[in-house]
Amino acid sequence: MLHFVDVETTGLRPWDGQEIIEIAIITEHGDGRVERYCTKLKPTRLEFAEVKALEVNGYNTEDWAHAPYMSEKVGEIYNILRKGIIVGHNVSFDCLFIDFELERYGLGKCSYSKVDTITLAHEHLLPVGVRSVGLKGIRKYMGWSLDGAHTALVDAEDCRRLYHALIRRSWFPKGMATLVPKSIVH
């Protein structure tokens, strides 16, 4: 089971009171089923938020007015992530915040098995001319839309799309697949 994860946060440091304000998890089951979980989370420590982070994530009190609190959703998040492989674009950042919240509520950590699509992008995209392995740079290179960037579900969907493109080598321009050993080209 693969869990494609993205979080939007109020900053970079959960130990300084910054928190998750949106999380998306797209789960691919071995039988081909795909499940999507996405929720905004009402912040409880806005006094510790970084203004730039709130701007990037589009936070406003109106859109988050009816959002649940982390305390209401942490059990669901844990139950989804406790088994399987977590895939993310800079997955250590997402798991840093997720694990901080899970431990805060006494649930332990999420899965220890992780795949980082930034690492895959370094390996497969930099050699063919991608200038930035951030999602924005990859979206531009691949011709993907930038609409909805920095929303958890769109970023998780694009992480999933990137993972499958790189794993299957389907993104290679015509003729580029010859740079990859035939034994690993699907």
Secondary structure, DSSP 8 states (H G I E B T S, - for coil): -EEEEEEEESSS-GGGT--EEEEEEEEE-TTS-EEEEEEE---S-GGG--HHHHHHHT--TTTTTT---HHHHHHHHHHHHTSSEEEETTHHHHHHHHHHHHHHTT-----S-EEEHHHHHHHHTGGGT-S--SHHHHHHHHT---TTTTSHHHHHHHHHHHHHHHHHTTTS-TTGGGGS-GGG--
